[in-house]
Structures are given as structure tokens and as C-alpha cells.
Amino acid sequence: MLYAIIAVDNPDSLSSRLQARPGHLERLEGLQDAGRLVLAGPHPAIDSPDPGAAGFTGSLIVAEFPSLAAAEEWAAADPYVTAGVYRNVQVKPFKRVFPA
């Protein structure tokens, strides 16, 4: 089943985000290589694809996991969590409708 991992950043976490980014991307690449990643990306803090020093307000990942518990476990081990980038992470079942 698909799950949406919806994360909200702590204020002023851009420096921590940049430091933890290689490990975060490595885990996403693992999901992608396994054919389980639907999409992933950050939410810019301003209306720009490159927010610069404004940074980001959170992230969204949609990926396939065998269960909600497995998705929650994967999300809890993310480098952005362990580095203190994320203030809150919510994992919810997701039903893909479009694109089919």
C-alpha cells in the first residue's frame, strides 16, 4: 500500500537540513531503486523552486510500504528526523487515483 509521509520543519533548520541531506537522499534513492517511491520533495518557504536562505517548511514523500507500521518505522529513522530538521512527521495511508 502507498503511504504519505508529511513532515513539518523546525524553524531555522536549513543548516541542519543541508548537513543531513546526503543521507536523506540516499534513503530515498533506495526506495526509488526498489520501485517503491512515487514522489518526494520539500515545501519551499517562499513561492520559488529555489528558496535560498528562506529554506523549507517541510517535506512530502509518497511511497509503498508493506504496512503503516513499516512506513512509520522508515520515517522515524530518516536523517532529517535524527538531525532535528523535522518538528513533526505524520504518516497516513494514501490512495493514488491520478495519474492512473
MMTF fields as JSON, N, C-alpha, C and O atoms, coordinates in Angstrom:
{
  "mmtfVersion": "1.0.0",
  "mmtfProducer": "UNKNOWN",
  "numBonds": 399,
  "numAtoms": 400,
  "numGroups": 100,
  "numChains": 1,
  "numModels": 1,
  "chainsPerModel": [1],
  "groupsPerChain": [100],
  "chainIdList": ["A"],
  "bondAtomList": [4, 2, 8, 6, 12, 10, 16, 14, 20, 18, 24, 22, 28, 26, 32, 30, 36, 34, 40, 38, 44, 42, 48, 46, 52, 50, 56, 54, 60, 58, 64, 62, 68, 66, 72, 70, 76, 74, 80, 78, 84, 82, 88, 86, 92, 90, 96, 94, 100, 98, 104, 102, 108, 106, 112, 110, 116, 114, 120, 118, 124, 122, 128, 126, 132, 130, 136, 134, 140, 138, 144, 142, 148, 146, 152, 150, 156, 154, 160, 158, 164, 162, 168, 166, 172, 170, 176, 174, 180, 178, 184, 182, 188, 186, 192, 190, 196, 194, 200, 198, 204, 202, 208, 206, 212, 210, 216, 214, 220, 218, 224, 222, 228, 226, 232, 230, 236, 234, 240, 238, 244, 242, 248, 246, 252, 250, 256, 254, 260, 258, 264, 262, 268, 266, 272, 270, 276, 274, 280, 278, 284, 282, 288, 286, 292, 290, 296, 294, 300, 298, 304, 302, 308, 306, 312, 310, 316, 314, 320, 318, 324, 322, 328, 326, 332, 330, 336, 334, 340, 338, 344, 342, 348, 346, 352, 350, 356, 354, 360, 358, 364, 362, 368, 366, 372, 370, 376, 374, 380, 378, 384, 382, 388, 386, 392, 390, 396, 394],
  "bondOrderList": [1, 1, 1, 1, 1, 1, 1, 1, 1, 1, 1, 1, 1, 1, 1, 1, 1, 1, 1, 1, 1, 1, 1, 1, 1, 1, 1, 1, 1, 1, 1, 1, 1, 1, 1, 1, 1, 1, 1, 1, 1, 1, 1, 1, 1, 1, 1, 1, 1, 1, 1, 1, 1, 1, 1, 1, 1, 1, 1, 1, 1, 1, 1, 1, 1, 1, 1, 1, 1, 1, 1, 1, 1, 1, 1, 1, 1, 1, 1, 1, 1, 1, 1, 1, 1, 1, 1, 1, 1, 1, 1, 1, 1, 1, 1, 1, 1, 1, 1],
  "groupList": [{"groupName": "MET", "atomNameList": ["N", "CA", "C", "O"], "elementList": ["N", "C", "C", "O"], "formalChargeList": [0, 0, 0, 0], "bondAtomList": [1, 0, 2, 1, 3, 2], "bondOrderList": [1, 1, 2], "singleLetterCode": "M", "chemCompType": "L-PEPTIDE LINKING"}, {"groupName": "LEU", "atomNameList": ["N", "CA", "C", "O"], "elementList": ["N", "C", "C", "O"], "formalChargeList": [0, 0, 0, 0], "bondAtomList": [1, 0, 2, 1, 3, 2], "bondOrderList": [1, 1, 2], "singleLetterCode": "L", "chemCompType": "L-PEPTIDE LINKING"}, {"groupName": "TYR", "atomNameList": ["N", "CA", "C", "O"], "elementList": ["N", "C", "C", "O"], "formalChargeList": [0, 0, 0, 0], "bondAtomList": [1, 0, 2, 1, 3, 2], "bondOrderList": [1, 1, 2], "singleLetterCode": "Y", "chemCompType": "L-PEPTIDE LINKING"}, {"groupName": "ALA", "atomNameList": ["N", "CA", "C", "O"], "elementList": ["N", "C", "C", "O"], "formalChargeList": [0, 0, 0, 0], "bondAtomList": [1, 0, 2, 1, 3, 2], "bondOrderList": [1, 1, 2], "singleLetterCode": "A", "chemCompType": "L-PEPTIDE LINKING"}, {"groupName": "ILE", "atomNameList": ["N", "CA", "C", "O"], "elementList": ["N", "C", "C", "O"], "formalChargeList": [0, 0, 0, 0], "bondAtomList": [1, 0, 2, 1, 3, 2], "bondOrderList": [1, 1, 2], "singleLetterCode": "I", "chemCompType": "L-PEPTIDE LINKING"}, {"groupName": "VAL", "atomNameList": ["N", "CA", "C", "O"], "elementList": ["N", "C", "C", "O"], "formalChargeList": [0, 0, 0, 0], "bondAtomList": [1, 0, 2, 1, 3, 2], "bondOrderList": [1, 1, 2], "singleLetterCode": "V", "chemCompType": "L-PEPTIDE LINKING"}, {"groupName": "ASP", "atomNameList": ["N", "CA", "C", "O"], "elementList": ["N", "C", "C", "O"], "formalChargeList": [0, 0, 0, 0], "bondAtomList": [1, 0, 2, 1, 3, 2], "bondOrderList": [1, 1, 2], "singleLetterCode": "D", "chemCompType": "L-PEPTIDE LINKING"}, {"groupName": "ASN", "atomNameList": ["N", "CA", "C", "O"], "elementList": ["N", "C", "C", "O"], "formalChargeList": [0, 0, 0, 0], "bondAtomList": [1, 0, 2, 1, 3, 2], "bondOrderList": [1, 1, 2], "singleLetterCode": "N", "chemCompType": "L-PEPTIDE LINKING"}, {"groupName": "PRO", "atomNameList": ["N", "CA", "C", "O"], "elementList": ["N", "C", "C", "O"], "formalChargeList": [0, 0, 0, 0], "bondAtomList": [1, 0, 2, 1, 3, 2], "bondOrderList": [1, 1, 2], "singleLetterCode": "P", "chemCompType": "L-PEPTIDE LINKING"}, {"groupName": "SER", "atomNameList": ["N", "CA", "C", "O"], "elementList": ["N", "C", "C", "O"], "formalChargeList": [0, 0, 0, 0], "bondAtomList": [1, 0, 2, 1, 3, 2], "bondOrderList": [1, 1, 2], "singleLetterCode": "S", "chemCompType": "L-PEPTIDE LINKING"}, {"groupName": "ARG", "atomNameList": ["N", "CA", "C", "O"], "elementList": ["N", "C", "C", "O"], "formalChargeList": [0, 0, 0, 0], "bondAtomList": [1, 0, 2, 1, 3, 2], "bondOrderList": [1, 1, 2], "singleLetterCode": "R", "chemCompType": "L-PEPTIDE LINKING"}, {"groupName": "GLN", "atomNameList": ["N", "CA", "C", "O"], "elementList": ["N", "C", "C", "O"], "formalChargeList": [0, 0, 0, 0], "bondAtomList": [1, 0, 2, 1, 3, 2], "bondOrderList": [1, 1, 2], "singleLetterCode": "Q", "chemCompType": "L-PEPTIDE LINKING"}, {"groupName": "GLY", "atomNameList": ["N", "CA", "C", "O"], "elementList": ["N", "C", "C", "O"], "formalChargeList": [0, 0, 0, 0], "bondAtomList": [1, 0, 2, 1, 3, 2], "bondOrderList": [1, 1, 2], "singleLetterCode": "G", "chemCompType": "PEPTIDE LINKING"}, {"groupName": "HIS", "atomNameList": ["N", "CA", "C", "O"], "elementList": ["N", "C", "C", "O"], "formalChargeList": [0, 0, 0, 0], "bondAtomList": [1, 0, 2, 1, 3, 2], "bondOrderList": [1, 1, 2], "singleLetterCode": "H", "chemCompType": "L-PEPTIDE LINKING"}, {"groupName": "GLU", "atomNameList": ["N", "CA", "C", "O"], "elementList": ["N", "C", "C", "O"], "formalChargeList": [0, 0, 0, 0], "bondAtomList": [1, 0, 2, 1, 3, 2], "bondOrderList": [1, 1, 2], "singleLetterCode": "E", "chemCompType": "L-PEPTIDE LINKING"}, {"groupName": "PHE", "atomNameList": ["N", "CA", "C", "O"], "elementList": ["N", "C", "C", "O"], "formalChargeList": [0, 0, 0, 0], "bondAtomList": [1, 0, 2, 1, 3, 2], "bondOrderList": [1, 1, 2], "singleLetterCode": "F", "chemCompType": "L-PEPTIDE LINKING"}, {"groupName": "THR", "atomNameList": ["N", "CA", "C", "O"], "elementList": ["N", "C", "C", "O"], "formalChargeList": [0, 0, 0, 0], "bondAtomList": [1, 0, 2, 1, 3, 2], "bondOrderList": [1, 1, 2], "singleLetterCode": "T", "chemCompType": "L-PEPTIDE LINKING"}, {"groupName": "TRP", "atomNameList": ["N", "CA", "C", "O"], "elementList": ["N", "C", "C", "O"], "formalChargeList": [0, 0, 0, 0], "bondAtomList": [1, 0, 2, 1, 3, 2], "bondOrderList": [1, 1, 2], "singleLetterCode": "W", "chemCompType": "L-PEPTIDE LINKING"}, {"groupName": "LYS", "atomNameList": ["N", "CA", "C", "O"], "elementList": ["N", "C", "C", "O"], "formalChargeList": [0, 0, 0, 0], "bondAtomList": [1, 0, 2, 1, 3, 2], "bondOrderList": [1, 1, 2], "singleLetterCode": "K", "chemCompType": "L-PEPTIDE LINKING"}],
  "groupTypeList": [0, 1, 2, 3, 4, 4, 3, 5, 6, 7, 8, 6, 9, 1, 9, 9, 10, 1, 11, 3, 10, 8, 12, 13, 1, 14, 10, 1, 14, 12, 1, 11, 6, 3, 12, 10, 1, 5, 1, 3, 12, 8, 13, 8, 3, 4, 6, 9, 8, 6, 8, 12, 3, 3, 12, 15, 16, 12, 9, 1, 4, 5, 3, 14, 15, 8, 9, 1, 3, 3, 3, 14, 14, 17, 3, 3, 3, 6, 8, 2, 5, 16, 3, 12, 5, 2, 10, 7, 5, 11, 5, 18, 8, 15, 18, 10, 5, 15, 8, 3],
  "groupIdList": [1, 2, 3, 4, 5, 6, 7, 8, 9, 10, 11, 12, 13, 14, 15, 16, 17, 18, 19, 20, 21, 22, 23, 24, 25, 26, 27, 28, 29, 30, 31, 32, 33, 34, 35, 36, 37, 38, 39, 40, 41, 42, 43, 44, 45, 46, 47, 48, 49, 50, 51, 52, 53, 54, 55, 56, 57, 58, 59, 60, 61, 62, 63, 64, 65, 66, 67, 68, 69, 70, 71, 72, 73, 74, 75, 76, 77, 78, 79, 80, 81, 82, 83, 84, 85, 86, 87, 88, 89, 90, 91, 92, 93, 94, 95, 96, 97, 98, 99, 100],
  "secStructList": [7, 3, 3, 3, 3, 3, 3, 3, 3, 7, 6, 6, 7, 2, 2, 2, 2, 2, 2, 2, 2, 2, 2, 2, 2, 2, 2, 2, 2, 2, 2, 2, 2, 6, 6, 7, 3, 3, 3, 3, 3, 3, 3, 3, 1, 1, 1, 1, 1, 7, 7, 4, 4, 4, 7, 3, 3, 3, 3, 3, 3, 3, 3, 3, 7, 1, 1, 2, 2, 2, 2, 2, 2, 2, 2, 2, 6, 7, 2, 2, 2, 2, 6, 6, 7, 3, 3, 3, 3, 3, 3, 3, 3, 3, 7, 7, 7, 1, 7, 7],
  "xCoordList": [0.844, 0.0, 0.887, 2.028, 0.334, 1.047, 0.784, -0.286, 1.807, 1.694, 2.283, 3.298, 1.631, 2.141, 2.859, 2.304, 4.08, 4.87, 4.936, 5.563, 4.277, 4.121, 4.895, 4.549, 5.942, 6.813, 6.792, 6.677, 6.904, 6.966, 8.316, 8.697, 9.034, 10.356, 10.274, 9.305, 11.32, 11.524, 11.931, 12.512, 11.633, 12.1, 13.63, 14.312, 14.145, 15.59, 16.38, 17.445, 15.856, 16.52, 17.272, 17.714, 17.419, 18.04, 19.459, 19.823, 20.253, 21.624, 21.643, 22.415, 20.805, 20.714, 20.209, 20.673, 19.261, 18.709, 19.814, 19.931, 20.614, 21.673, 22.718, 23.233, 23.035, 24.013, 23.488, 24.249, 22.211, 21.624, 21.141, 20.767, 21.145, 20.561, 21.166, 20.406, 22.488, 23.017, 22.437, 22.081, 22.34, 21.775, 20.293, 19.801, 19.594, 18.161, 17.953, 17.099, 18.726, 18.599, 18.989, 18.386, 19.975, 20.398, 19.251, 19.054, 18.506, 17.371, 16.263, 15.636, 16.029, 15.023, 15.456, 14.63, 16.731, 17.232, 17.034, 16.776, 17.153, 16.896, 15.456, 15.188, 14.528, 13.114, 12.892, 12.159, 13.53, 13.378, 13.943, 13.31, 15.119, 15.739, 14.884, 14.9, 14.138, 13.257, 11.909, 11.065, 11.695, 10.426, 9.285, 8.119, 9.604, 8.582, 8.292, 7.335, 9.08, 8.909, 8.012, 8.278, 6.945, 6.049, 6.526, 6.657, 6.786, 7.293, 7.868, 7.533, 8.737, 9.323, 9.85, 10.358, 9.728, 10.284, 9.937, 9.064, 10.645, 10.421, 9.367, 9.004, 8.901, 7.982, 8.806, 9.187, 9.089, 9.832, 9.071, 7.842, 9.824, 9.227, 8.654, 7.833, 9.089, 8.571, 8.142, 8.461, 7.44, 6.92, 8.035, 8.08, 8.936, 10.077, 10.608, 10.655, 11.009, 11.601, 12.963, 13.412, 13.622, 14.903, 14.77, 15.048, 14.344, 14.065, 15.295, 15.166, 16.488, 17.7, 17.666, 17.315, 18.033, 18.126, 16.772, 16.724, 15.67, 14.347, 14.118, 13.372, 14.748, 14.67, 13.354, 12.688, 13.004, 11.855, 11.002, 11.47, 9.745, 8.831, 8.497, 7.824, 8.957, 8.672, 8.888, 9.479, 8.398, 8.585, 7.386, 6.588, 7.275, 6.251, 6.911, 7.648, 6.642, 7.11, 5.896, 5.128, 5.714, 4.691, 5.421, 6.095, 5.274, 5.999, 5.215, 4.291, 5.613, 4.966, 5.702, 6.929, 4.924, 5.438, 4.499, 3.332, 4.984, 4.118, 3.024, 2.021, 3.215, 2.23, 2.446, 3.483, 1.45, 1.582, 2.738, 3.511, 2.858, 3.942, 5.308, 6.224, 5.446, 6.717, 7.007, 8.154, 5.994, 6.169, 6.556, 7.43, 5.916, 6.241, 7.666, 8.382, 8.077, 9.437, 10.461, 11.48, 10.188, 11.094, 11.195, 12.292, 10.06, 10.041, 10.788, 11.496, 10.633, 11.27, 12.79, 13.484, 13.312, 14.762, 15.387, 16.583, 14.601, 15.124, 16.171, 15.996, 17.261, 18.271, 17.736, 18.281, 16.683, 16.114, 15.447, 15.4, 14.942, 14.373, 15.496, 15.448, 16.505, 17.585, 18.422, 19.033, 18.458, 19.205, 18.373, 18.881, 17.106, 16.264, 15.692, 15.226, 15.718, 15.138, 13.619, 12.993, 13.036, 11.581, 11.055, 11.556, 10.051, 9.346, 8.273, 8.01, 7.651, 6.539, 6.519, 6.753, 6.238, 6.109, 4.821, 4.596, 3.993, 2.734, 2.785, 3.194, 2.369, 2.328, 0.883, 0.232, 0.391, -1.008, -1.119, -0.366, -2.058, -2.321, -2.706, -3.34, -2.316, -2.561, -3.118, -2.568, -4.193, -4.795, -4.544, -5.092, -3.721, -3.414, -4.594, -5.06, -5.072, -6.148, -5.606, -5.862, -4.865, -4.276, -2.802, -2.436, -1.948, -2.267, -2.448, -1.854, -3.282, -3.61, -2.457, -2.561],
  "yCoordList": [-1.181, 0.0, 1.241, 1.211, 2.333, 3.605, 4.348, 4.244, 5.108, 5.941, 7.31, 7.429, 8.346, 9.709, 10.022, 9.859, 10.465, 10.906, 12.419, 12.968, 13.083, 14.531, 15.101, 14.863, 15.853, 16.36, 17.881, 18.536, 18.426, 19.869, 20.181, 19.573, 21.138, 21.505, 22.346, 23.069, 22.229, 23.166, 24.508, 24.553, 25.604, 26.91, 26.94, 26.306, 27.666, 27.874, 26.57, 26.448, 25.603, 24.299, 24.091, 22.978, 25.145, 24.987, 24.426, 23.545, 24.911, 24.423, 22.93, 22.176, 22.51, 21.084, 20.27, 19.155, 20.826, 20.146, 19.91, 18.811, 20.924, 20.793, 19.764, 19.025, 19.708, 18.743, 17.308, 16.392, 17.106, 15.767, 15.319, 14.159, 16.212, 15.921, 14.704, 13.912, 14.515, 13.341, 12.016, 11.15, 11.853, 10.631, 10.489, 9.391, 11.607, 11.616, 11.176, 10.333, 11.741, 11.394, 9.941, 9.277, 9.453, 8.056, 7.097, 6.1, 7.393, 6.544, 6.615, 5.605, 7.811, 7.951, 7.216, 6.601, 7.278, 6.55, 5.049, 4.342, 4.56, 3.144, 2.773, 1.726, 3.628, 3.389, 3.439, 2.622, 4.402, 4.543, 3.319, 2.79, 2.877, 1.715, 0.46, -0.421, 0.38, -0.764, -0.611, -1.503, 0.519, 0.758, 1.105, 0.918, 1.609, 1.894, 3.379, 3.728, 4.261, 5.7, 6.268, 6.091, 6.952, 7.628, 9.061, 9.506, 9.779, 11.15, 11.56, 10.998, 12.547, 13.085, 14.477, 14.744, 15.356, 16.686, 17.583, 17.269, 18.716, 19.666, 20.717, 20.9, 21.387, 22.522, 23.803, 24.113, 24.554, 25.806, 26.787, 26.849, 27.539, 28.505, 29.723, 30.453, 29.935, 31.035, 30.47, 29.328, 31.252, 30.815, 30.823, 31.68, 29.84, 29.74, 28.314, 27.703, 27.776, 26.439, 26.409, 25.349, 27.558, 27.675, 28.785, 29.947, 28.433, 29.466, 30.072, 30.993, 29.574, 30.147, 30.126, 29.116, 31.248, 31.33, 31.204, 30.934, 31.395, 31.235, 29.795, 29.534, 28.855, 27.455, 26.778, 27.115, 25.826, 24.975, 24.863, 25.103, 24.493, 24.35, 22.899, 22.611, 21.982, 20.571, 19.778, 20.261, 18.547, 17.638, 16.73, 16.547, 16.161, 15.17, 14.013, 14.207, 12.809, 11.581, 10.688, 10.506, 10.133, 9.115, 7.884, 7.917, 6.79, 5.571, 4.344, 4.428, 3.211, 1.944, 1.26, 1.152, 0.808, 0.05, -1.112, -1.056, -2.17, -3.32, -3.047, -3.759, -2.013, -1.707, -0.288, 0.328, 0.213, 1.525, 1.515, 2.471, 0.444, 0.351, 0.419, 1.07, -0.25, -0.214, 1.191, 1.636, 1.889, 3.258, 4.181, 5.034, 4.019, 4.844, 4.577, 5.507, 3.317, 2.965, 3.572, 4.107, 3.488, 4.065, 5.58, 6.139, 6.235, 7.692, 8.118, 9.125, 7.368, 7.719, 7.635, 8.289, 6.837, 6.674, 7.628, 7.537, 8.532, 9.45, 10.379, 10.845, 10.656, 11.575, 12.962, 13.618, 13.421, 14.71, 14.652, 15.66, 13.5, 13.33, 13.328, 14.066, 12.498, 12.366, 13.639, 13.881, 14.46, 15.732, 16.881, 17.992, 16.628, 17.682, 18.646, 19.724, 18.282, 19.145, 19.159, 20.219, 17.98, 17.862, 18.076, 17.488, 18.915, 19.141, 18.09, 17.657, 17.683, 16.753, 15.92, 16.436, 14.632, 13.744, 12.944, 12.295, 13.003, 12.255, 11.274, 11.63, 10.044, 9.021, 8.578, 8.195, 8.639, 8.311, 7.408, 7.568, 6.451, 5.672, 6.619, 7.65, 6.26, 7.116, 6.26, 5.203, 6.709, 6.023, 6.843, 7.934, 6.318, 7.01, 6.853, 5.742, 7.982, 7.986, 8.472, 7.842, 9.577, 10.111, 10.401, 10.747, 10.284, 9.62, 8.125, 7.52, 7.561, 6.139, 5.271, 4.045],
  "zCoordList": [0.0, 0.0, 0.0, 0.461, -0.529, -0.512, 0.789, 1.389, 1.207, 2.405, 2.112, 1.426, 2.642, 2.557, 3.857, 4.944, 3.732, 4.88, 4.774, 3.869, 5.717, 5.683, 6.868, 8.025, 6.562, 7.624, 7.652, 6.616, 8.853, 9.063, 9.701, 10.701, 9.112, 9.616, 10.886, 11.116, 11.701, 12.8, 12.21, 11.126, 12.906, 12.427, 12.352, 13.158, 11.399, 11.254, 11.182, 11.787, 10.442, 10.355, 9.037, 8.749, 8.238, 6.926, 7.024, 6.244, 7.95, 8.096, 8.417, 7.825, 9.34, 9.691, 8.511, 8.274, 7.776, 6.601, 5.571, 5.029, 5.302, 4.301, 4.728, 3.889, 6.008, 6.503, 6.419, 6.108, 6.689, 6.705, 5.326, 5.151, 4.359, 3.047, 2.333, 1.774, 2.322, 1.614, 2.131, 1.331, 3.425, 3.987, 3.685, 3.426, 3.721, 3.397, 1.946, 1.667, 1.032, -0.386, -0.641, -1.484, 0.067, -0.091, 0.24, -0.455, 1.287, 1.653, 0.599, 0.278, 0.067, -0.987, -2.254, -2.929, -2.574, -3.742, -3.569, -4.543, -2.344, -2.073, -2.372, -2.963, -1.965, -2.284, -3.795, -4.354, -4.44, -5.887, -6.611, -7.524, -6.207, -6.84, -6.678, -7.538, -5.573, -5.321, -6.014, -5.927, -6.707, -7.398, -6.462, -6.812, -5.272, -4.26, -4.086, -3.395, -4.685, -4.499, -5.587, -6.776, -5.177, -6.119, -6.337, -7.478, -5.253, -5.335, -3.998, -2.955, -4.049, -2.82, -3.107, -4.196, -2.137, -2.295, -1.123, -0.314, -1.045, 0.037, -0.324, -1.486, 0.707, 0.546, 0.737, 1.866, -0.337, -0.179, 0.724, 0.705, 1.499, 2.422, 1.695, 2.25, 0.459, -0.354, -1.707, -2.038, -2.465, -3.759, -4.806, -5.688, -4.682, -5.577, -5.536, -4.468, -6.686, -6.663, -5.972, -5.537, -5.867, -5.164, -4.127, -4.424, -2.904, -1.909, -1.249, -0.442, -1.575, -0.992, 0.522, 1.131, 1.13, 2.589, 3.287, 4.487, 2.551, 3.167, 3.58, 4.524, 2.888, 3.27, 2.932, 1.953, 3.762, 3.515, 4.772, 5.885, 4.571, 5.708, 6.007, 6.996, 5.168, 5.387, 4.118, 3.153, 4.137, 3.01, 2.845, 3.764, 1.647, 1.342, 0.622, -0.345, 1.099, 0.451, 0.284, 1.228, -0.891, -1.117, -1.62, -2.65, -0.87, -1.216, -0.766, 0.043, -1.315, -0.983, 0.172, 0.176, 1.138, 2.275, 2.534, 2.146, 3.185, 3.441, 4.473, 4.515, 5.312, 6.348, 6.858, 6.613, 7.568, 8.207, 9.194, 9.258, 9.959, 10.935, 10.251, 10.755, 9.11, 8.378, 7.856, 7.894, 7.376, 6.891, 8.042, 7.885, 9.191, 10.362, 10.837, 11.208, 10.826, 11.236, 10.287, 10.725, 8.976, 7.991, 8.195, 8.188, 8.376, 8.541, 9.81, 9.804, 10.877, 12.157, 12.082, 12.86, 11.157, 11.033, 10.016, 9.741, 9.462, 8.458, 9.069, 10.195, 8.341, 8.86, 9.213, 10.101, 8.538, 8.9, 10.282, 10.987, 10.662, 12.0, 13.025, 14.008, 12.794, 13.773, 13.887, 14.928, 12.822, 12.864, 13.427, 13.58, 13.736, 14.3, 13.276, 13.642, 12.001, 10.965, 11.097, 11.063, 11.248, 11.307, 12.718, 13.677, 12.832, 14.099, 14.301, 15.423, 13.189, 13.257, 11.978, 10.885, 12.127, 10.973, 11.132, 12.154, 10.115, 10.105, 8.943, 7.837, 9.197, 8.158, 8.013, 8.985, 6.768, 6.509, 5.293, 4.332, 5.323, 4.109, 2.976, 3.204, 1.754, 0.599, -0.528, -0.841, -1.131, -2.273, -3.53, -3.688, -4.414, -5.668, -6.618, -6.87, -7.143, -8.126, -9.472, -10.497, -9.486, -10.702, -10.475, -9.352, -11.454, -12.72, -12.503, -11.611, -13.345, -13.217, -13.625, -13.579]
}
